[in-house]
Amino acid sequence: KGCIINGKRIAEEIQNELKCSITEWLTKHPRKPSLVAVLVGEDPASVKYVEKKMEAAQSVGIDSRTENLPNTITESQLIGKINELNNDPAVDGILVQLPVPKHISERNICNAVDPLKDVDGFHFSNAGKLCLNMNAFVPCTVLAVIELIKRTGVETFGKHVVVCGRSKNIGLPLSILLHSDARNELPGLEATVTLCHRNTPPEQLEMFTKMADIVISATGVVHLIKGHMIKEGACVIDVGINRIQTPEGKVKLVGDVDFDSVVKVAKHVTPVPGGVGPVTVAMLMKNTYLAAINHFR
Ligand code: NAD
């Protein structure tokens, strides 16, 4: 029976380490690191995520606040707000909670954030640097997956990793870091990576996952990964967050992984909730601290 990776515990561990580093850093700097979340509209999931990020910031000693903006805001008004924050020397990190309303271009918004304050790592210059193995802000979910693998002690050097999902924010940057050279400025994990996506035929997906030492799913497809697709002793990381209706009419959070069947064959598996999610928040704190360090350097 597999071991369940405790994302909540790992997140606490990371946040405790950060809290110590920030306390020490504060003895030599005039103010706390600071983070501003920009929240457009009142989508309940987004409100919840931002709340969690603000709580985490508070607990590690990062100053944080949320800019609440109405759904009706125009793209240029939103970019104007982001520019204000870009120009504010008291702000180290800026995150625009996605998704933004449909009349606003997500790409334009991500590109409006000062790359040095881009703690989500979504600006094109950070994405480009990541591709070239240069130091950059890496998306927090990508960092979370890597941190979970490292802190669980799972070997990646020369191992075969299957990544499901090719999104620009998760699947693609994750596969780049996983396959890259560990000697790079931005160190890679030296794995062989197979990147699957919505047009990978299911029988091929199964063929690949059966060979994989590590399977990472970031698709939003409920129960895409089942126990019979997993090699005995593999590590399975579930990035998916899906809201489903239970027969009783309640809303339940599930991942991409059929946990009950996978836990019987895998050596390690992350649960949803309580896996990648909390660690993602912790990595946002880490990125904010890095932004503050850079600001005062
Ligand atoms: P996305 O919709 O941009 O991308 C989904 C990807 O899955 C696409 O590249 C698509 O090709 C691929 N896909 C779809 N069906 C597939 C299939 N049958 N087989 C293989 N690949 C398939 O989503 P995203 O932004 O990359 O997010 C992925 C998931 O991660 C979502 O469920 C999202 O809610 C979740 N998420 C989790 C966190 C976290 O912190 N845990 C953060 C952000 C997003």
Residues whose N, C-alpha, C, O or C-beta is under 5 A from the ligand:
A	BS01	NAD	T141 C164 G165 R166 S167 I170 G171 C196 H197 R198 A218 T219 G220 V221 V239 G240 I241 N242 V276 G277 T280
